[in-house]
Amino acid sequence: MNQQKARRDSLAVILGQIAIALAFIWAVVLLGGGLWRILRNPTVQSSTQSPQVETFAQVQNVPSGVFSYGGSNTWAPIRLKIDSAIQSERLGFQLRFTQPNTSMANSTTAIQMLIDDQLSFVQSDRPIAPAEYRQAEQRGFKLKQIPVAIDGIAIAVNPNLKLPGLTIADLQGIYTGAISNWQELGGPDMAISLFSSPKNDGTAQFFRNDVLGNKAFAQNIEIFSTTTQAIRRLSKTPGGIYYASASTLVPQCSIKTVPIGQGARNFISPQKEPARADCLEQRHQVNLAAFRSGQYPIARYLYVVVKENKALDARAGNAYAEFLLTERGQDAIAQAGFVRIR
């Protein structure tokens, strides 16, 4: 009898341990996505812990002066909606957008200009690269990135191309050159024409790292220095494909965006459904809910990049980020087609 009781007690202990293990695994499954995002983007957690203020007028420690800034064209809708409003309400805080002399404005050139003391802060559409951190430290200072919004990357094709959607694996095959005809993906028998922004552009770097798994772009890719040029070409190229910020591509009427999924059965559109019949009368809207929830698989943070010191330029960059993180700033970010992080 004592042996049977001991066996029952031992079995009960084992079953209890199994139940605890299963509960732990289930918790990880439920929370994994959120934990992964926080671990991958530790600055996001720290940036959203300070109390949020409502208006630009409530932001503290704002320096006076004229401050030069630059960065990605992805930020253009935010600059248009927010920057002039900040300067109107905080008259002592004036901004001057500065482009590089020898190349197009993008995150890479702007961060280099920040390191070279040509800018006060940067509007970046990608994280700071390890080489940029090292270069700054060699100059005697550190760089800091402050996340202020989430941006989805949309994939666009010619409006006449019939295609239900694309998976991440499809995009990898297309942009590395492994897939060269739309027929391979259930479309028409038509060669794929690859369009991209310059390879040193923040969006192109993000796309290569996060979508292509750091694989090289195909050799036959056609580069466009501006999104406007790429959209015009795409609208006239039946087999063309292009990627850019959803805030820029979704409202366009001469092209169409494609639903994207991790697998073939869970395509998510970057625009609100249903599509509007007359785009020119009422533009398509970005599917912010899908980006916010993580259902749409290609998204990134937008950052304000500053020098991590007590100099006037660093104070200006921190103040600018605080303006964007106010309730008013986050509302304007959502109106511009991006996802608020507060």
Secondary structure, 3 states (H helix, E strand, C coil): CHHHHHHHHHHHHHHHHHHHHHHHHHHHHHHHHHHHHHHHCHHHHHHCCCCCCCCHHHCCCCCCEEEEEEECHHHHHHHHHHHHHHHHHCCCEEEEECCCCCCCCCHHHHHHHHHCCCCCEEEECCCCCHHHHHHHHHCCCCEEEEEEEEEEEEEEECCCCCCCCEEHHHHHHHHHCCCCEHHHHCCCCCECEEEECCCCCHHHHHHHHHHCCCCCCCCCCEECCCHHHHHHHHHCCCCEEEEEEHHHHCCCCCCEECCEECCCCCCECCECCCCCCCCCCCCCCECHHHHHHCCCCCEEEEEEEEECCCCHHHHHHHHHHHHHCCHHHHHHHHHCCCEECC
